[in-house]
Structure formats: structure tokens, C-alpha cells
């Protein structure tokens, strides 16, 4: 009989741990998704910035050449 009680306690603790880990994993997945979105936005912003800097430098060079 004590074995069953020990198994029950162990099983209960393991189930609680699995539930807790599932919650943690869910939160981490949400955060990863947010970070992926932010990275995409940053990549877009950096691309625009590069284009604008290139356009500005082109204008400066054209003015210097005149």
C-alpha cells in the first residue's frame, strides 16, 4: 500500500510540473513570436534607412560634381 501512495504523490507532482512547464512554454512561444515580429520590423526599417542614406549621398555627390 505505501508504494501506491508514493506513486500517487510522485504522479501528482509530475503532473503539476508538466502543467507548469506547459504554461512556461506557452509564454515563451508568445514572446518568441513578438521578437520575430520586432526583428522583421527592424529589418524593414534598416532597409528603408539604407535607401534614404544612399539617396542622400547620391544627392550630395551630384551637388559636389556641379
N, C-alpha and C positions, 0 to 999 in steps of 0.2 A: 504493500500500500504506500509506503513512503516514496517509492520510486515514482508512482503516478503523480503524487503531489509535487515532487521535484520536477518532473517532466512538465506538469501543468504550469508551474511557476516559470520555468525556462521558456516554454512555448509562449506564454503571455508576454514575457519580457521581449522575446524575439519579435513578436507581432507588433508590440509598441515601437520597437526600434525600427522595424520595416516601415511602419506608418510615418514615423518621424523623418526617416530618410526620404520617403516618397515626397513629403512636404518640402523638404530641403531641395530635392532635385527639381521639383516644380518651380520653386522660387529661382533657382539658378538658371533654369531654362528661360524663364521670363527675362531675367537680367541679361543673359547672353543675347537674346533676341533684341533687346533695347540697344545693346552695344553694337550689334551688327548694323542696325538701322543708323546709329550715330556715325559709324565708320563710313557707311555709304554716303551719308550727307557730307561728311568731311572730304571724301574723295571728290564729290561733285564740286564743293566749294573750292578745293585746291585746283581743280581743273579750270574753273572759271577765273580764279586768281591768276593762274599761269597765262591764260589767254589775254587777260587785261594787261598784265605786265608786258607781255610780248607786243601787244598793240601800242602801249605807251612808249616802249623802247623804239619801236619802228617809227613812231611819230617824231621822237627826239632825233633819231638818226636822219630822217628826212629833212628836218629843220636845220640840222648842222650842215648837211650837204648843200643846202641852198645858198 
